[in-house]
Structure formats: structure tokens, C-alpha cells
Amino acid sequence: MTHLTQPSVTIDHDKCIAAKGCRTCIDVCPTDILAIGADGKVQMAYDECWYCLPCQHDCPTKAITVAIPYLLR
């Protein structure tokens, strides 16, 4: 049986304005897991999210969603 896991941080690339110079989520992330991808949009460099939520709360276009695992809620 294969278990597929979703990344803890998802970015709606239709809403992301990183290509226009926005780096808010990258700047507020204490773990530096977010980076600008080849397409000019934000992506996760690796999945080590602390679920602290500044990226989600501070995103001006609400392009980021942090999925907090059930046991941490």
C-alpha cells in the first residue's frame, strides 16, 4: 500500500505575486523552507514546516495555505 502525503504548505500559483517582487512569505518563514522557483513563483524547498503560520497570515494575496496535521491542532 502506498501512502501519498500532501506537503504541509501549498501555494496557489494563480494568486502568488512573487514574480512581481513579493517575498513576504519567504522573509517571515523562520525555517527558510520557501524559495522562488524557476517559474518565478514561491515553492517549498523542503518540507520541514513548523506550522507557525506567518507565511499564511502575512501573504497579501492569501496564496498560501498551511495544513496543520490533526494531532498538532
PAKERO-373158 format. One record per residue: x, y negated, z negated of N, C-alpha, C in turn. Coordinates in nm, 3 decimals. Each point is the difference from the previous one (the first is absolute). Layout:
N
((X, Y, Z), (X, Y, Z), (X, Y, Z))
...
This chain:
73
((0.085, 0.117, 0.000), (-0.085, -0.117, 0.000), (0.090, -0.124, 0.000))
((-0.030, -0.095, 0.087), (0.076, -0.124, 0.009), (-0.078, -0.112, -0.065))
((0.065, -0.074, -0.087), (-0.062, -0.115, -0.064), (0.055, -0.125, 0.063))
((-0.088, -0.081, 0.055), (0.042, -0.127, 0.056), (-0.024, -0.108, -0.103))
((0.101, -0.077, -0.027), (-0.017, -0.109, -0.096), (0.003, -0.133, 0.073))
((-0.082, -0.089, -0.044), (-0.005, -0.134, 0.055), (0.105, -0.085, -0.071))
((0.060, -0.094, 0.071), (0.093, -0.091, -0.068), (-0.076, -0.083, -0.102))
((0.068, -0.040, -0.104), (-0.066, -0.077, -0.105), (-0.034, -0.141, 0.045))
((0.073, -0.053, 0.098), (-0.027, -0.133, 0.051), (-0.034, 0.011, 0.148))
((-0.116, -0.052, 0.037), (-0.036, -0.003, 0.142), (-0.011, -0.145, 0.045))
((0.043, -0.025, 0.121), (-0.001, -0.134, 0.056), (-0.089, -0.001, 0.123))
((-0.096, -0.089, 0.002), (-0.087, -0.019, 0.116), (0.077, -0.090, 0.097))
((0.058, 0.059, 0.103), (0.084, -0.076, 0.092), (-0.077, -0.102, 0.082))
((-0.132, 0.015, 0.009), (-0.081, -0.101, 0.068), (-0.008, -0.129, -0.083))
((0.013, 0.012, -0.131), (-0.006, -0.116, -0.090), (0.138, -0.055, -0.037))
((0.103, 0.081, 0.011), (0.134, -0.039, -0.043), (0.055, -0.113, 0.087))
((0.051, -0.105, -0.064), (0.054, -0.115, 0.073), (0.151, -0.014, -0.023))
((0.066, 0.109, -0.029), (0.145, -0.003, -0.020), (0.073, -0.050, 0.124))
((-0.052, 0.030, 0.118), (0.063, -0.045, 0.124), (-0.001, -0.153, 0.011))
((-0.087, -0.064, -0.077), (-0.008, -0.147, -0.001), (0.085, -0.060, -0.111))
((0.075, 0.085, -0.071), (0.089, -0.049, -0.104), (-0.041, 0.030, -0.143))
((-0.116, 0.059, -0.020), (-0.044, 0.033, -0.136), (0.084, 0.115, -0.056))
((0.050, -0.017, -0.122), (0.077, 0.103, -0.069), (-0.047, 0.012, -0.145))
((-0.120, -0.044, -0.027), (-0.049, -0.004, -0.138), (0.009, 0.135, -0.068))
((-0.051, 0.105, 0.063), (-0.001, 0.132, -0.064), (0.143, 0.052, -0.023))
((0.087, -0.025, 0.095), (0.139, 0.043, -0.013), (0.068, -0.073, -0.116))
((-0.027, -0.129, -0.010), (0.063, -0.081, -0.105), (-0.048, 0.034, -0.140))
((-0.126, 0.041, -0.015), (-0.053, 0.026, -0.134), (0.018, 0.145, -0.046))
((0.040, 0.088, 0.089), (0.015, 0.142, -0.036), (0.127, 0.022, -0.083))
((-0.014, 0.047, -0.124), (0.119, 0.021, -0.084), (0.083, 0.121, 0.039))
((-0.056, 0.088, 0.083), (0.074, 0.122, 0.037), (0.059, -0.006, 0.140))
((-0.023, -0.109, 0.072), (0.053, -0.018, 0.136), (-0.037, 0.114, 0.094))
((-0.124, 0.049, -0.011), (-0.042, 0.110, 0.087), (-0.060, -0.047, 0.131))
((-0.025, -0.130, 0.013), (-0.061, -0.054, 0.120), (0.105, -0.068, 0.087))
((-0.015, 0.012, 0.131), (0.094, -0.059, 0.094), (-0.072, -0.032, 0.130))
((0.063, -0.085, 0.079), (-0.054, -0.032, 0.132), (0.042, 0.110, 0.096))
((-0.097, 0.058, 0.070), (0.028, 0.106, 0.096), (0.037, -0.055, 0.137))
((0.030, 0.088, 0.090), (0.038, -0.038, 0.136), (-0.111, -0.077, 0.072))
((-0.125, 0.023, -0.041), (-0.113, -0.068, 0.063), (-0.027, -0.137, -0.061))
((0.082, -0.042, -0.097), (-0.018, -0.129, -0.064), (-0.102, 0.000, -0.112))
((-0.051, 0.116, -0.034), (-0.099, 0.014, -0.107), (0.066, 0.065, -0.121))
((-0.063, -0.017, -0.115), (0.051, 0.059, -0.124), (-0.028, 0.150, 0.001))
((0.094, 0.075, -0.053), (-0.017, 0.145, -0.018), (0.073, 0.041, -0.126))
((-0.030, 0.120, -0.046), (0.070, 0.053, -0.116), (0.134, 0.057, 0.046))
((0.107, -0.041, -0.065), (0.132, 0.054, 0.030), (0.012, 0.139, -0.062))
((-0.060, 0.018, -0.116), (-0.008, 0.129, -0.068), (-0.111, -0.008, -0.103))
((-0.052, 0.115, -0.043), (-0.115, 0.003, -0.091), (0.043, 0.017, -0.144))
((0.034, -0.111, -0.063), (0.036, -0.001, -0.142), (-0.080, -0.108, -0.072))
((-0.124, -0.016, 0.037), (-0.085, -0.106, -0.054), (-0.022, 0.017, -0.151))
((0.005, -0.114, -0.071), (-0.026, -0.001, -0.144), (-0.146, -0.033, -0.029))
((-0.081, -0.026, 0.102), (-0.141, -0.033, -0.014), (-0.022, -0.126, -0.085))
((0.090, -0.096, 0.015), (-0.008, -0.122, -0.080), (-0.092, -0.105, 0.064))
((-0.029, 0.012, 0.129), (-0.101, -0.074, 0.075), (0.030, -0.144, 0.044))
((0.115, -0.061, -0.025), (0.019, -0.137, 0.050), (-0.010, -0.009, 0.152))
((0.047, 0.101, 0.071), (-0.008, -0.005, 0.147), (-0.145, -0.010, 0.045))
((-0.087, 0.078, -0.061), (-0.142, 0.000, 0.036), (-0.066, -0.131, -0.041))
((0.027, -0.047, -0.120), (-0.065, -0.121, -0.051), (0.049, -0.126, 0.070))
((0.127, -0.005, 0.037), (0.057, -0.122, 0.057), (-0.007, -0.009, 0.152))
((-0.035, 0.108, 0.067), (-0.008, -0.002, 0.147), (-0.106, -0.101, 0.045))
((0.039, -0.100, 0.079), (-0.097, -0.104, 0.038), (-0.110, 0.049, 0.093))
((0.022, 0.111, 0.070), (-0.102, 0.051, 0.093), (-0.066, 0.128, -0.051))
((0.037, 0.042, -0.120), (-0.054, 0.123, -0.059), (0.026, 0.121, 0.088))
((0.120, 0.006, 0.058), (0.038, 0.108, 0.090), (0.053, 0.123, -0.074))
((0.026, -0.013, -0.130), (0.062, 0.109, -0.075), (-0.099, 0.060, -0.099))
((-0.001, 0.133, -0.003), (-0.080, 0.073, -0.098), (0.092, 0.099, -0.072))
((-0.003, -0.004, -0.132), (0.078, 0.092, -0.081), (-0.094, 0.105, -0.055))
((0.028, 0.125, 0.029), (-0.082, 0.111, -0.047), (0.061, 0.054, -0.130))
((-0.063, -0.036, -0.110), (0.048, 0.044, -0.131), (-0.049, 0.142, -0.024))
((0.090, 0.094, -0.026), (-0.042, 0.139, -0.024), (-0.099, 0.008, -0.116))
((-0.091, 0.093, 0.011), (-0.106, 0.015, -0.099), (0.054, 0.011, -0.143))
((0.106, 0.074, -0.021), (0.051, 0.020, -0.136), (0.066, -0.123, -0.059))
((0.029, -0.102, 0.081), (0.061, -0.123, -0.050), (-0.101, -0.111, -0.024))
((-0.124, 0.020, 0.040), (-0.101, -0.105, -0.013), (-0.041, -0.019, -0.143))
